[in-house]
């Protein structure tokens, strides 16, 4: 075994959206930077991008897009005067397209690393001291030194004892993105963002999909008016969503899964060809540092950090899925940029109250800020305004009229407190809300702005008008709470 030692201003552990963004920004700020990552694809090739680019955000959106195109061709394009006699799909081609997109994006990060002169190290990092790391992998172990260390090791799908992963039968989110044919029936455990998106992909392609959700409320993290509307839409599409349904056991018999669950305290049974376990994610922090460092964890098992993402050990930072807050790629990326700026001596901060969330189903669901239930629980008086996409000329032309934009504003100051959207391109429209709220805009400010016509954005404008009961293209009444 040979040992070599290099010294860097910053060593980033992990090359997912949090880690690779942190590394690039550190290098842009003139810091000598190394990024250590041990991600490998099925062929053993090292890949940058972490879960998000390789088996998460990007591949799932590619399959969502493919399945949505198929469903549109099969069910709705005739309304537009487009006549297709026969529609079919090829899963292998869909998977190949998905894989090509992943390869292009991960290769792009490699080029960015080279352009920014980031030292890329393939292997697993172990923090020995606040300034020393040991790297192990296919090559001989090596030691490197760092003035600052950023932990960005991401997360992995959570496991449950009642559904032990079985190759290509009981799978996690990664496995659900790799099916080579459409299962006849799928049981999805968990009606969160991941479960709904993956269930939607295979439902559109012909699978019968049953979703088991242990919670009594559907999408409890979202505004419940929006969640109820989403549940109606998904039911209409054919997703069989069972609430207050807790999985008891699953067993493979004669090439079929026998699934036992308790729904509203009544034991039930169903059979399925595949099961997708989507019950959340857990932080990847096992054997990352020497116990003598005594890096603190919070009560949920995440690395404990302050508002600047610094751990209790000076010089060691943690970002992304390993720390508090929503497990979202864009949240991790912004934390990476913030920490890089802080290390370089700049003043940087992140507004954790304005992190948008998106569910990429059809219709899309997006929100930022407070929900009605949160405002009521806090005793905050507010006014609410909503505008349906059914009254939007652009939405009608697109044939996407389900859903609404809903704005909540403080009853006294009129400052926007929350925006909730279900409908076409909600993932894009929510950015208007984030910008407005970041600039402390009132609903009146938004109502006075000029929006292009015809556009989906006009629904945001009309919802802002509706807060004061002044929507133009729909009957609105000012609602006070």
C-alpha positions as CSV (number, residue, x, y, z in Angstrom):
1,X,0.0,0.0,0.0
2,X,1.4,3.4,-1.0
3,X,0.3,6.7,0.5
4,X,0.3,10.1,-1.2
5,X,-0.9,13.3,0.2
6,X,-2.3,16.5,-1.3
7,X,-3.7,19.6,0.3
8,X,-6.7,21.6,-0.8
9,X,-8.6,24.6,0.4
10,X,-11.8,22.6,0.2
11,X,-12.7,18.9,-0.1
12,X,-16.3,18.1,-1.0
13,X,-17.5,14.6,-0.2
14,X,-20.2,13.6,-2.7
15,X,-20.9,14.7,-6.2
16,X,-24.7,15.0,-6.2
17,X,-26.6,18.3,-6.8
18,X,-25.3,19.6,-3.4
19,X,-21.8,18.4,-3.7
20,X,-20.9,19.1,-7.4
21,X,-22.5,22.6,-7.2
22,X,-20.5,23.4,-4.0
23,X,-17.3,22.2,-5.7
24,X,-17.9,24.3,-8.8
25,X,-18.7,27.4,-6.8
26,X,-15.6,26.9,-4.5
27,X,-13.4,26.7,-7.6
28,X,-15.0,29.7,-9.2
29,X,-14.2,31.6,-6.0
30,X,-10.5,30.8,-6.3
31,X,-10.4,27.9,-3.8
32,X,-8.3,24.8,-4.6
33,X,-11.0,22.2,-4.6
34,X,-11.3,18.4,-4.7
35,X,-14.5,16.4,-4.9
36,X,-14.6,12.8,-3.7
37,X,-17.3,10.5,-4.9
38,X,-17.8,6.7,-5.2
39,X,-20.9,6.5,-7.4
40,X,-20.8,3.8,-10.0
41,X,-23.3,2.6,-12.6
42,X,-24.2,-1.0,-13.2
43,X,-21.2,-1.4,-15.5
44,X,-18.8,-0.1,-12.8
45,X,-18.2,3.2,-14.5
46,X,-17.7,6.2,-12.2
47,X,-20.5,8.8,-12.6
48,X,-20.9,12.3,-11.2
49,X,-24.4,13.7,-10.4
50,X,-25.4,11.4,-7.5
51,X,-28.8,10.0,-7.1
52,X,-30.6,12.9,-8.7
53,X,-29.0,12.7,-12.1
54,X,-28.4,9.0,-12.2
55,X,-31.4,7.3,-10.6
56,X,-33.7,10.1,-9.3
57,X,-34.9,13.4,-10.5
58,X,-33.7,13.4,-14.1
59,X,-34.5,9.8,-15.2
60,X,-37.9,9.9,-13.5
61,X,-38.8,13.1,-15.4
62,X,-37.6,11.5,-18.6
63,X,-40.0,8.5,-18.1
64,X,-42.8,10.8,-16.9
65,X,-42.4,12.7,-20.2
66,X,-42.4,9.5,-22.3
67,X,-45.5,8.1,-20.6
68,X,-47.3,11.4,-20.8
69,X,-46.7,11.6,-24.5
70,X,-48.1,8.1,-25.0
71,X,-51.2,8.9,-22.9
72,X,-51.8,12.1,-24.9
73,X,-51.5,10.3,-28.2
74,X,-53.8,7.5,-27.0
75,X,-56.5,9.5,-25.3
76,X,-56.5,13.3,-26.1
77,X,-54.8,14.4,-29.3
78,X,-58.0,13.6,-31.4
79,X,-59.5,16.6,-29.6
80,X,-56.9,18.8,-31.3
81,X,-57.7,17.4,-34.8
82,X,-54.7,15.1,-34.7
83,X,-55.8,11.6,-35.8
84,X,-53.7,8.6,-35.0
85,X,-55.0,5.2,-36.0
86,X,-52.8,3.1,-33.8
87,X,-50.7,4.0,-30.8
88,X,-48.1,1.8,-29.2
89,X,-44.9,2.2,-27.1
90,X,-41.6,0.6,-26.7
91,X,-40.2,0.4,-23.1
92,X,-36.7,-0.3,-24.3
93,X,-36.7,2.9,-26.4
94,X,-38.0,4.9,-23.4
95,X,-35.3,3.5,-21.2
96,X,-32.6,4.1,-23.8
97,X,-33.7,7.8,-24.1
98,X,-33.7,8.1,-20.3
99,X,-30.2,6.6,-20.1
100,X,-28.9,8.9,-22.9
101,X,-30.2,12.0,-21.1
102,X,-28.5,10.9,-17.9
103,X,-25.2,10.2,-19.7
104,X,-25.3,13.6,-21.4
105,X,-25.9,15.5,-18.1
106,X,-23.4,13.5,-16.1
107,X,-20.8,14.0,-18.8
108,X,-21.6,17.7,-18.7
109,X,-20.6,17.8,-15.1
110,X,-17.4,16.1,-15.9
111,X,-16.6,18.9,-18.4
112,X,-17.5,21.5,-15.8
113,X,-15.1,19.9,-13.3
114,X,-12.3,20.0,-15.9
115,X,-13.1,23.6,-16.9
116,X,-13.0,24.8,-13.3
117,X,-9.9,22.8,-12.5
118,X,-11.6,20.7,-9.8
119,X,-9.6,17.6,-8.7
120,X,-12.0,14.6,-9.1
121,X,-11.2,11.7,-6.8
122,X,-13.1,8.4,-7.3
123,X,-13.4,6.5,-4.0
124,X,-14.9,6.7,-0.6
125,X,-13.8,9.4,1.8
126,X,-13.4,9.0,5.6
127,X,-12.8,12.0,7.7
128,X,-10.0,11.2,10.2
129,X,-9.6,14.7,11.7
130,X,-11.0,18.2,10.9
131,X,-8.4,18.6,8.3
132,X,-7.4,15.1,7.2
133,X,-9.2,12.5,5.0
134,X,-8.5,9.0,3.9
135,X,-9.7,7.9,0.5
136,X,-10.2,4.3,-0.3
137,X,-11.4,2.7,-3.5
138,X,-10.2,0.6,-6.4
139,X,-6.8,2.3,-6.1
140,X,-4.4,2.3,-3.1
141,X,-5.5,4.3,-0.1
142,X,-4.4,7.9,0.0
143,X,-4.5,10.7,2.5
144,X,-5.5,14.2,1.6
145,X,-5.6,17.4,3.7
146,X,-8.2,20.1,3.6
147,X,-8.7,23.5,5.3
148,X,-12.4,23.0,4.9
149,X,-14.5,19.9,4.4
150,X,-18.1,19.8,3.0
151,X,-20.1,16.6,3.6
152,X,-22.7,16.2,0.8
153,X,-23.2,12.4,0.7
154,X,-26.9,12.5,0.0
155,X,-29.5,9.9,0.9
156,X,-30.8,6.5,0.1
157,X,-34.3,5.0,-0.1
158,X,-35.7,4.1,3.3
159,X,-36.3,0.4,3.9
160,X,-39.1,-1.4,5.7
161,X,-39.1,-4.8,7.3
162,X,-42.5,-5.7,5.7
163,X,-41.1,-5.3,2.2
164,X,-37.6,-6.6,1.9
165,X,-36.2,-5.6,-1.5
166,X,-36.2,-8.6,-4.0
167,X,-34.4,-8.3,-7.3
168,X,-36.8,-6.8,-9.9
169,X,-39.9,-7.7,-7.8
170,X,-39.9,-5.6,-4.6
171,X,-37.9,-2.6,-5.6
172,X,-37.1,0.9,-4.4
173,X,-37.3,4.1,-6.5
174,X,-34.1,3.2,-8.5
175,X,-35.5,-0.3,-9.4
176,X,-38.8,1.2,-10.5
177,X,-37.0,3.3,-13.1
178,X,-35.5,0.2,-14.7
179,X,-38.4,-2.0,-15.4
180,X,-37.9,-3.6,-18.9
181,X,-41.6,-4.3,-19.4
182,X,-44.9,-3.0,-18.1
183,X,-46.1,-4.9,-15.0
184,X,-49.8,-5.9,-15.0
185,X,-50.3,-4.7,-11.4
186,X,-48.1,-2.7,-9.1
187,X,-48.4,-1.9,-5.5
188,X,-46.8,1.3,-4.5
189,X,-46.0,1.7,-0.8
190,X,-46.1,5.5,0.0
191,X,-48.2,8.3,-1.6
192,X,-45.5,10.9,-1.3
193,X,-43.8,12.7,-4.2
194,X,-41.8,9.7,-5.4
195,X,-44.6,7.2,-5.1
196,X,-47.0,9.3,-7.0
197,X,-44.6,10.1,-9.8
198,X,-43.5,6.5,-10.3
199,X,-47.0,5.2,-10.0
200,X,-48.1,7.7,-12.6
201,X,-45.4,6.5,-15.1
202,X,-46.5,2.9,-15.0
203,X,-50.2,3.6,-14.7
204,X,-50.1,5.6,-18.0
205,X,-48.4,2.7,-19.7
206,X,-51.1,0.3,-18.7
207,X,-50.3,-1.0,-15.2
208,X,-53.0,-1.3,-12.6
209,X,-51.6,0.7,-9.7
210,X,-52.6,0.5,-6.0
211,X,-51.0,3.0,-3.7
212,X,-50.9,2.3,0.1
213,X,-50.4,5.3,2.3
214,X,-50.1,5.0,6.1
215,X,-51.1,8.5,6.8
216,X,-54.8,9.5,7.0
217,X,-54.3,12.7,5.0
218,X,-53.3,12.7,1.4
219,X,-50.2,14.8,0.7
220,X,-50.2,16.1,4.2
221,X,-47.3,18.5,3.5
222,X,-49.3,20.3,0.8
223,X,-52.1,22.8,1.3
224,X,-55.1,20.5,1.9
225,X,-57.5,22.2,-0.6
226,X,-54.9,21.5,-3.3
227,X,-54.2,18.0,-2.0
228,X,-57.9,17.1,-2.1
229,X,-58.2,18.3,-5.7
230,X,-55.1,16.3,-6.6
231,X,-56.5,13.2,-5.0
232,X,-59.7,13.6,-7.1
233,X,-57.7,14.0,-10.3
234,X,-55.5,10.9,-9.5
235,X,-58.6,8.8,-8.8
236,X,-60.1,9.9,-12.0
237,X,-57.0,8.8,-13.8
238,X,-57.2,5.4,-12.3
239,X,-54.7,5.5,-9.4
240,X,-56.2,3.4,-6.6
241,X,-55.0,5.4,-3.5
242,X,-55.7,3.8,-0.1
243,X,-55.2,6.1,2.9
244,X,-54.7,5.0,6.5
245,X,-53.3,1.7,4.9
246,X,-50.3,0.2,6.6
247,X,-48.4,-2.6,5.0
248,X,-48.2,-5.7,7.2
249,X,-46.3,-8.2,5.0
250,X,-45.4,-9.1,1.4
251,X,-44.4,-12.6,0.1
252,X,-43.6,-13.9,-3.3
253,X,-45.7,-17.0,-4.2
254,X,-46.0,-18.5,-7.7
255,X,-44.5,-15.4,-9.3
256,X,-47.1,-13.2,-7.6
257,X,-46.7,-11.0,-4.6
258,X,-49.2,-11.7,-1.8
259,X,-49.6,-8.4,0.1
260,X,-51.3,-8.0,3.4
261,X,-52.1,-4.6,4.8
262,X,-54.4,-3.0,7.4
263,X,-56.7,-0.3,6.1
264,X,-58.6,1.7,8.7
265,X,-57.9,-1.2,11.2
266,X,-59.4,-3.8,8.8
267,X,-57.0,-6.4,7.4
268,X,-56.9,-6.5,3.6
269,X,-55.1,-8.5,1.0
270,X,-54.1,-8.0,-2.6
271,X,-51.8,-9.6,-5.2
272,X,-49.4,-7.8,-7.5
273,X,-46.6,-8.4,-9.9
274,X,-44.3,-5.7,-8.6
275,X,-44.0,-3.6,-5.5
276,X,-42.4,-0.1,-5.3
277,X,-41.3,0.9,-1.8
278,X,-41.3,4.7,-1.7
279,X,-41.6,5.5,2.0
280,X,-39.0,8.3,2.2
281,X,-35.2,8.5,2.3
282,X,-32.5,8.3,4.9
283,X,-29.2,10.3,5.1
284,X,-26.0,8.6,4.0
285,X,-23.8,9.3,7.0
286,X,-22.6,5.8,8.0
287,X,-18.9,5.6,8.5
288,X,-18.2,9.0,7.1
289,X,-16.1,10.3,10.0
290,X,-14.0,9.0,12.9
291,X,-16.1,8.8,16.1
292,X,-13.5,10.8,17.9
293,X,-14.6,13.9,16.0
294,X,-18.0,13.8,17.8
295,X,-20.0,15.4,15.0
296,X,-23.4,15.9,16.4
297,X,-26.6,14.6,14.9
298,X,-30.1,15.9,15.5
299,X,-33.1,14.0,17.0
300,X,-34.0,12.7,13.5
301,X,-30.5,11.3,12.7
302,X,-29.4,14.1,10.4
303,X,-26.1,16.0,10.8
304,X,-26.8,18.9,13.1
305,X,-25.8,22.2,11.5
306,X,-26.4,25.9,12.1
307,X,-28.0,28.4,9.6
308,X,-24.7,28.5,7.7
309,X,-24.6,24.6,7.4
310,X,-21.5,24.4,9.7
311,X,-21.3,21.4,12.1
312,X,-20.2,21.6,15.7
313,X,-16.6,20.9,14.4
314,X,-15.1,24.1,13.0
315,X,-14.3,23.8,9.3
316,X,-16.6,20.9,8.6
317,X,-19.8,21.7,6.8
318,X,-22.8,19.5,5.8
319,X,-25.3,20.2,3.0
320,X,-28.2,18.6,1.1
321,X,-30.0,15.5,2.2
322,X,-27.8,14.8,5.2
323,X,-29.1,17.9,7.1
324,X,-32.4,19.3,8.2
325,X,-35.0,20.6,5.7
326,X,-36.7,19.1,2.7
327,X,-34.7,16.5,0.7
328,X,-34.7,18.5,-2.5
329,X,-31.9,18.9,-5.1
330,X,-32.4,22.6,-5.4
331,X,-32.2,23.1,-1.7
332,X,-28.9,21.2,-1.6
333,X,-27.5,23.1,-4.5
334,X,-28.2,26.5,-2.9
335,X,-26.7,25.3,0.4
336,X,-23.6,24.3,-1.6
337,X,-23.4,27.8,-3.1
338,X,-23.9,29.4,0.3
339,X,-21.2,27.4,2.0
340,X,-18.7,28.0,-0.8
341,X,-19.3,31.7,-0.5
342,X,-18.9,31.6,3.3
343,X,-15.6,29.7,3.0
344,X,-14.4,32.3,0.6
345,X,-15.2,35.1,3.0
346,X,-18.4,36.4,1.4
347,X,-21.7,37.2,3.1
348,X,-24.1,34.5,2.1
349,X,-27.5,33.3,3.4
350,X,-30.3,31.1,2.4
351,X,-34.0,31.8,2.9
352,X,-35.3,28.4,4.1
353,X,-38.9,29.7,4.2
354,X,-39.0,30.0,0.5
355,X,-37.9,26.7,-0.9
356,X,-40.4,25.6,-3.6
357,X,-41.8,22.0,-3.7
358,X,-43.0,20.3,-6.8
359,X,-44.8,17.0,-7.7
360,X,-44.3,16.2,-11.4
361,X,-47.5,14.4,-11.9
362,X,-50.3,15.4,-14.3
363,X,-51.5,17.8,-13.2
364,X,-48.4,19.2,-11.6
365,X,-48.5,20.3,-8.0
366,X,-46.2,23.1,-6.7
367,X,-46.1,25.3,-3.6
368,X,-44.0,27.7,-1.6
369,X,-44.5,29.3,1.8
370,X,-47.3,28.6,4.2
371,X,-50.3,26.4,3.8
372,X,-53.8,27.4,5.1
373,X,-53.6,24.8,7.8
374,X,-50.2,26.2,9.0
375,X,-51.6,29.8,9.1
376,X,-54.7,28.7,11.0
377,X,-52.6,26.7,13.5
378,X,-50.4,29.8,14.0
379,X,-53.4,32.1,14.4
380,X,-52.3,34.3,11.6
381,X,-55.1,36.2,9.9
382,X,-55.0,36.0,6.1
383,X,-56.9,36.6,2.9
384,X,-57.1,34.0,0.2
385,X,-57.6,34.3,-3.5
386,X,-57.8,31.5,-6.1
387,X,-58.2,31.3,-9.9
388,X,-59.2,28.2,-11.8
389,X,-57.3,27.1,-15.0
390,X,-60.7,26.3,-16.4
391,X,-61.1,30.1,-16.9
392,X,-57.7,30.5,-18.5
393,X,-57.7,31.0,-22.3
394,X,-54.2,29.6,-22.6
395,X,-55.1,26.5,-20.5
396,X,-58.2,25.9,-22.7
397,X,-56.1,26.1,-25.8
398,X,-53.7,23.6,-24.3
399,X,-56.5,21.3,-23.2
400,X,-55.1,21.5,-19.6
401,X,-57.9,23.1,-17.6
402,X,-57.7,21.1,-14.3
403,X,-56.5,22.9,-11.2
404,X,-56.0,26.4,-9.9
405,X,-53.7,29.0,-8.5
406,X,-54.2,29.9,-4.9
407,X,-52.6,32.8,-3.1
408,X,-52.6,33.5,0.7
409,X,-51.7,37.0,1.9
410,X,-51.5,38.6,5.4
411,X,-54.8,40.2,6.3
412,X,-53.1,43.4,7.6
413,X,-49.9,43.9,5.4
414,X,-51.2,42.0,2.3
415,X,-47.7,40.4,2.1
416,X,-47.9,37.1,0.3
417,X,-47.5,34.2,2.7
418,X,-48.0,31.2,0.5
419,X,-48.8,30.2,-3.1
420,X,-50.2,26.8,-4.1
421,X,-50.7,25.6,-7.6
422,X,-52.2,22.5,-9.2
423,X,-52.3,22.5,-12.9
424,X,-50.3,22.8,-16.1
425,X,-46.6,23.8,-15.7
426,X,-47.0,24.5,-12.0
427,X,-43.3,23.7,-11.7
428,X,-42.5,26.8,-13.8
429,X,-45.2,29.1,-12.5
430,X,-44.2,28.6,-8.9
431,X,-40.9,30.5,-9.6
432,X,-43.0,33.7,-10.0
433,X,-44.3,33.2,-6.5
434,X,-40.8,32.6,-5.1
435,X,-39.5,35.8,-6.7
436,X,-42.4,37.8,-5.5
437,X,-42.2,36.5,-2.0
438,X,-38.4,36.9,-1.8
439,X,-38.9,40.6,-2.7
440,X,-41.6,40.8,0.0
441,X,-44.3,41.6,-2.5
442,X,-47.9,42.0,-1.6
443,X,-50.8,40.5,-3.5
444,X,-51.6,44.0,-4.7
445,X,-48.0,44.3,-6.1
446,X,-48.6,41.1,-8.1
447,X,-52.0,42.2,-9.2
448,X,-50.6,45.5,-10.6
449,X,-48.0,43.8,-12.7
450,X,-48.6,43.2,-16.4
451,X,-48.7,39.6,-17.6
452,X,-48.6,38.4,-21.2
453,X,-51.8,37.3,-22.8
454,X,-52.6,34.5,-23.4
455,X,-50.4,32.7,-21.0
456,X,-50.7,30.4,-18.0
457,X,-49.0,33.1,-15.9
458,X,-52.2,35.1,-16.1
459,X,-53.7,32.6,-13.6
460,X,-51.2,33.9,-11.1
461,X,-52.2,37.5,-11.9
462,X,-55.9,36.7,-11.5
463,X,-55.3,34.8,-8.2
464,X,-53.6,37.9,-6.9
465,X,-56.6,40.0,-7.9
466,X,-58.9,37.5,-6.3
467,X,-57.3,38.1,-2.9
468,X,-59.1,41.4,-2.8
469,X,-62.2,39.9,-4.6
470,X,-61.3,41.6,-7.9
471,X,-60.5,38.7,-10.3
472,X,-61.6,39.7,-13.8
473,X,-62.1,36.4,-15.6
474,X,-63.8,34.5,-12.8
475,X,-66.3,35.3,-10.1
476,X,-64.3,35.8,-6.9
477,X,-65.2,36.7,-3.4
478,X,-62.7,38.0,-0.9
479,X,-62.2,35.2,1.7
480,X,-61.0,36.2,5.1
481,X,-59.6,33.8,7.8
